[in-house]
Amino acid sequence: MEQKKKNDGFDMKKVKVLRSQEGTVLEIAVAVLLVVAWAVAFCFDWTTPFEFLGIHIHTIMMTFAAILMMVVAYHPQYVHFHVGRRREYSNIRQVELAVRGTRILGVEMALLVLMLNVLIAMSIIHQEVVAVIFVVLFILTALFFTFLIYKARSV
């Protein structure tokens, strides 16, 4: 993270997210998970593109969401973990946590795509329970980073 200095304090518009090793590793993890998820999706017996679209609309939409999260992490002014009544971040530590949280949520989204495709391919009886567990994990991660960002407001 880099912030150009300004006399009147923190300016969100001046924050730039630079490439980091952590970001690169998480981006590669998302790419690998999505490639494997799509490989599993193409292993189904489908004969027409409409059947594929009907079965895997979640794969298409959640792939888009995972990629979007990884791209939005480079533009933290569009990432809003609600911190109290304020929608703005008051320091660079909050921005770092928001970027990290967005990237981790992107990895979780890609993992959810993979797990849903595997569950559909294996025709597991209680696949809804596993999907709900992943959604709860997703929500808990968002709440965890919201809490961390709230705690970092005074740093």
MODELLER restraints for C-alpha pairs under 7 A, 6 or more apart:
rsr = mdl.restraints
at = mdl.atoms
rsr.add(forms.Gaussian(group=physical.xy_distance, feature=features.Distance(at['CA:1:A'], at['CA:16:A']), mean=5.91, stdev=0.5))
rsr.add(forms.Gaussian(group=physical.xy_distance, feature=features.Distance(at['CA:1:A'], at['CA:17:A']), mean=4.86, stdev=0.5))
rsr.add(forms.Gaussian(group=physical.xy_distance, feature=features.Distance(at['CA:1:A'], at['CA:18:A']), mean=5.65, stdev=0.5))
rsr.add(forms.Gaussian(group=physical.xy_distance, feature=features.Distance(at['CA:2:A'], at['CA:15:A']), mean=5.88, stdev=0.5))
rsr.add(forms.Gaussian(group=physical.xy_distance, feature=features.Distance(at['CA:2:A'], at['CA:16:A']), mean=5.35, stdev=0.5))
rsr.add(forms.Gaussian(group=physical.xy_distance, feature=features.Distance(at['CA:2:A'], at['CA:17:A']), mean=6.63, stdev=0.5))
rsr.add(forms.Gaussian(group=physical.xy_distance, feature=features.Distance(at['CA:3:A'], at['CA:14:A']), mean=5.79, stdev=0.5))
rsr.add(forms.Gaussian(group=physical.xy_distance, feature=features.Distance(at['CA:3:A'], at['CA:15:A']), mean=4.70, stdev=0.5))
rsr.add(forms.Gaussian(group=physical.xy_distance, feature=features.Distance(at['CA:3:A'], at['CA:16:A']), mean=6.43, stdev=0.5))
rsr.add(forms.Gaussian(group=physical.xy_distance, feature=features.Distance(at['CA:4:A'], at['CA:14:A']), mean=5.91, stdev=0.5))
rsr.add(forms.Gaussian(group=physical.xy_distance, feature=features.Distance(at['CA:10:A'], at['CA:90:A']), mean=6.46, stdev=0.5))
rsr.add(forms.Gaussian(group=physical.xy_distance, feature=features.Distance(at['CA:10:A'], at['CA:91:A']), mean=6.13, stdev=0.5))
rsr.add(forms.Gaussian(group=physical.xy_distance, feature=features.Distance(at['CA:12:A'], at['CA:77:A']), mean=6.53, stdev=0.5))
rsr.add(forms.Gaussian(group=physical.xy_distance, feature=features.Distance(at['CA:17:A'], at['CA:74:A']), mean=5.36, stdev=0.5))
rsr.add(forms.Gaussian(group=physical.xy_distance, feature=features.Distance(at['CA:26:A'], at['CA:103:A']), mean=6.73, stdev=0.5))
rsr.add(forms.Gaussian(group=physical.xy_distance, feature=features.Distance(at['CA:26:A'], at['CA:107:A']), mean=6.76, stdev=0.5))
rsr.add(forms.Gaussian(group=physical.xy_distance, feature=features.Distance(at['CA:27:A'], at['CA:70:A']), mean=6.83, stdev=0.5))
rsr.add(forms.Gaussian(group=physical.xy_distance, feature=features.Distance(at['CA:29:A'], at['CA:107:A']), mean=6.82, stdev=0.5))
rsr.add(forms.Gaussian(group=physical.xy_distance, feature=features.Distance(at['CA:30:A'], at['CA:107:A']), mean=5.23, stdev=0.5))
rsr.add(forms.Gaussian(group=physical.xy_distance, feature=features.Distance(at['CA:30:A'], at['CA:110:A']), mean=5.79, stdev=0.5))
rsr.add(forms.Gaussian(group=physical.xy_distance, feature=features.Distance(at['CA:33:A'], at['CA:110:A']), mean=5.83, stdev=0.5))
rsr.add(forms.Gaussian(group=physical.xy_distance, feature=features.Distance(at['CA:33:A'], at['CA:111:A']), mean=6.20, stdev=0.5))
rsr.add(forms.Gaussian(group=physical.xy_distance, feature=features.Distance(at['CA:33:A'], at['CA:114:A']), mean=6.50, stdev=0.5))
rsr.add(forms.Gaussian(group=physical.xy_distance, feature=features.Distance(at['CA:34:A'], at['CA:63:A']), mean=6.86, stdev=0.5))
rsr.add(forms.Gaussian(group=physical.xy_distance, feature=features.Distance(at['CA:34:A'], at['CA:110:A']), mean=5.79, stdev=0.5))
rsr.add(forms.Gaussian(group=physical.xy_distance, feature=features.Distance(at['CA:34:A'], at['CA:114:A']), mean=6.86, stdev=0.5))
rsr.add(forms.Gaussian(group=physical.xy_distance, feature=features.Distance(at['CA:36:A'], at['CA:114:A']), mean=6.94, stdev=0.5))
rsr.add(forms.Gaussian(group=physical.xy_distance, feature=features.Distance(at['CA:37:A'], at['CA:113:A']), mean=6.30, stdev=0.5))
rsr.add(forms.Gaussian(group=physical.xy_distance, feature=features.Distance(at['CA:37:A'], at['CA:114:A']), mean=4.31, stdev=0.5))
rsr.add(forms.Gaussian(group=physical.xy_distance, feature=features.Distance(at['CA:37:A'], at['CA:117:A']), mean=6.30, stdev=0.5))
rsr.add(forms.Gaussian(group=physical.xy_distance, feature=features.Distance(at['CA:40:A'], at['CA:117:A']), mean=6.32, stdev=0.5))
rsr.add(forms.Gaussian(group=physical.xy_distance, feature=features.Distance(at['CA:40:A'], at['CA:118:A']), mean=6.68, stdev=0.5))
rsr.add(forms.Gaussian(group=physical.xy_distance, feature=features.Distance(at['CA:41:A'], at['CA:117:A']), mean=6.00, stdev=0.5))
rsr.add(forms.Gaussian(group=physical.xy_distance, feature=features.Distance(at['CA:44:A'], at['CA:121:A']), mean=6.85, stdev=0.5))
rsr.add(forms.Gaussian(group=physical.xy_distance, feature=features.Distance(at['CA:46:A'], at['CA:52:A']), mean=6.02, stdev=0.5))
rsr.add(forms.Gaussian(group=physical.xy_distance, feature=features.Distance(at['CA:59:A'], at['CA:113:A']), mean=5.88, stdev=0.5))
rsr.add(forms.Gaussian(group=physical.xy_distance, feature=features.Distance(at['CA:62:A'], at['CA:109:A']), mean=6.71, stdev=0.5))
rsr.add(forms.Gaussian(group=physical.xy_distance, feature=features.Distance(at['CA:62:A'], at['CA:113:A']), mean=6.40, stdev=0.5))
rsr.add(forms.Gaussian(group=physical.xy_distance, feature=features.Distance(at['CA:63:A'], at['CA:110:A']), mean=6.62, stdev=0.5))
rsr.add(forms.Gaussian(group=physical.xy_distance, feature=features.Distance(at['CA:66:A'], at['CA:106:A']), mean=4.58, stdev=0.5))
rsr.add(forms.Gaussian(group=physical.xy_distance, feature=features.Distance(at['CA:66:A'], at['CA:109:A']), mean=5.49, stdev=0.5))
rsr.add(forms.Gaussian(group=physical.xy_distance, feature=features.Distance(at['CA:66:A'], at['CA:110:A']), mean=5.79, stdev=0.5))
rsr.add(forms.Gaussian(group=physical.xy_distance, feature=features.Distance(at['CA:69:A'], at['CA:102:A']), mean=6.01, stdev=0.5))
rsr.add(forms.Gaussian(group=physical.xy_distance, feature=features.Distance(at['CA:69:A'], at['CA:103:A']), mean=6.47, stdev=0.5))
rsr.add(forms.Gaussian(group=physical.xy_distance, feature=features.Distance(at['CA:69:A'], at['CA:106:A']), mean=5.29, stdev=0.5))
rsr.add(forms.Gaussian(group=physical.xy_distance, feature=features.Distance(at['CA:70:A'], at['CA:103:A']), mean=5.58, stdev=0.5))
rsr.add(forms.Gaussian(group=physical.xy_distance, feature=features.Distance(at['CA:70:A'], at['CA:106:A']), mean=6.01, stdev=0.5))
rsr.add(forms.Gaussian(group=physical.xy_distance, feature=features.Distance(at['CA:72:A'], at['CA:78:A']), mean=6.91, stdev=0.5))
rsr.add(forms.Gaussian(group=physical.xy_distance, feature=features.Distance(at['CA:73:A'], at['CA:99:A']), mean=5.02, stdev=0.5))
rsr.add(forms.Gaussian(group=physical.xy_distance, feature=features.Distance(at['CA:73:A'], at['CA:102:A']), mean=5.90, stdev=0.5))
rsr.add(forms.Gaussian(group=physical.xy_distance, feature=features.Distance(at['CA:73:A'], at['CA:103:A']), mean=6.37, stdev=0.5))
rsr.add(forms.Gaussian(group=physical.xy_distance, feature=features.Distance(at['CA:76:A'], at['CA:95:A']), mean=6.63, stdev=0.5))
rsr.add(forms.Gaussian(group=physical.xy_distance, feature=features.Distance(at['CA:76:A'], at['CA:99:A']), mean=6.41, stdev=0.5))
rsr.add(forms.Gaussian(group=physical.xy_distance, feature=features.Distance(at['CA:79:A'], at['CA:98:A']), mean=6.80, stdev=0.5))
rsr.add(forms.Gaussian(group=physical.xy_distance, feature=features.Distance(at['CA:80:A'], at['CA:87:A']), mean=6.46, stdev=0.5))
rsr.add(forms.Gaussian(group=physical.xy_distance, feature=features.Distance(at['CA:81:A'], at['CA:98:A']), mean=6.92, stdev=0.5))
rsr.add(forms.Gaussian(group=physical.xy_distance, feature=features.Distance(at['CA:81:A'], at['CA:146:A']), mean=5.55, stdev=0.5))
rsr.add(forms.Gaussian(group=physical.xy_distance, feature=features.Distance(at['CA:82:A'], at['CA:146:A']), mean=6.66, stdev=0.5))
rsr.add(forms.Gaussian(group=physical.xy_distance, feature=features.Distance(at['CA:83:A'], at['CA:146:A']), mean=6.45, stdev=0.5))
rsr.add(forms.Gaussian(group=physical.xy_distance, feature=features.Distance(at['CA:83:A'], at['CA:149:A']), mean=6.93, stdev=0.5))
rsr.add(forms.Gaussian(group=physical.xy_distance, feature=features.Distance(at['CA:83:A'], at['CA:150:A']), mean=5.40, stdev=0.5))
rsr.add(forms.Gaussian(group=physical.xy_distance, feature=features.Distance(at['CA:89:A'], at['CA:95:A']), mean=6.56, stdev=0.5))
rsr.add(forms.Gaussian(group=physical.xy_distance, feature=features.Distance(at['CA:90:A'], at['CA:153:A']), mean=6.21, stdev=0.5))
rsr.add(forms.Gaussian(group=physical.xy_distance, feature=features.Distance(at['CA:91:A'], at['CA:153:A']), mean=6.78, stdev=0.5))
rsr.add(forms.Gaussian(group=physical.xy_distance, feature=features.Distance(at['CA:93:A'], at['CA:152:A']), mean=6.51, stdev=0.5))
rsr.add(forms.Gaussian(group=physical.xy_distance, feature=features.Distance(at['CA:94:A'], at['CA:149:A']), mean=5.07, stdev=0.5))
rsr.add(forms.Gaussian(group=physical.xy_distance, feature=features.Distance(at['CA:94:A'], at['CA:152:A']), mean=5.94, stdev=0.5))
rsr.add(forms.Gaussian(group=physical.xy_distance, feature=features.Distance(at['CA:94:A'], at['CA:153:A']), mean=6.74, stdev=0.5))
rsr.add(forms.Gaussian(group=physical.xy_distance, feature=features.Distance(at['CA:97:A'], at['CA:145:A']), mean=6.88, stdev=0.5))
rsr.add(forms.Gaussian(group=physical.xy_distance, feature=features.Distance(at['CA:97:A'], at['CA:149:A']), mean=6.26, stdev=0.5))
rsr.add(forms.Gaussian(group=physical.xy_distance, feature=features.Distance(at['CA:101:A'], at['CA:145:A']), mean=5.92, stdev=0.5))
rsr.add(forms.Gaussian(group=physical.xy_distance, feature=features.Distance(at['CA:105:A'], at['CA:138:A']), mean=6.74, stdev=0.5))
rsr.add(forms.Gaussian(group=physical.xy_distance, feature=features.Distance(at['CA:108:A'], at['CA:138:A']), mean=6.75, stdev=0.5))
rsr.add(forms.Gaussian(group=physical.xy_distance, feature=features.Distance(at['CA:112:A'], at['CA:134:A']), mean=6.49, stdev=0.5))
rsr.add(forms.Gaussian(group=physical.xy_distance, feature=features.Distance(at['CA:116:A'], at['CA:131:A']), mean=6.94, stdev=0.5))
rsr.add(forms.Gaussian(group=physical.xy_distance, feature=features.Distance(at['CA:119:A'], at['CA:127:A']), mean=6.05, stdev=0.5))
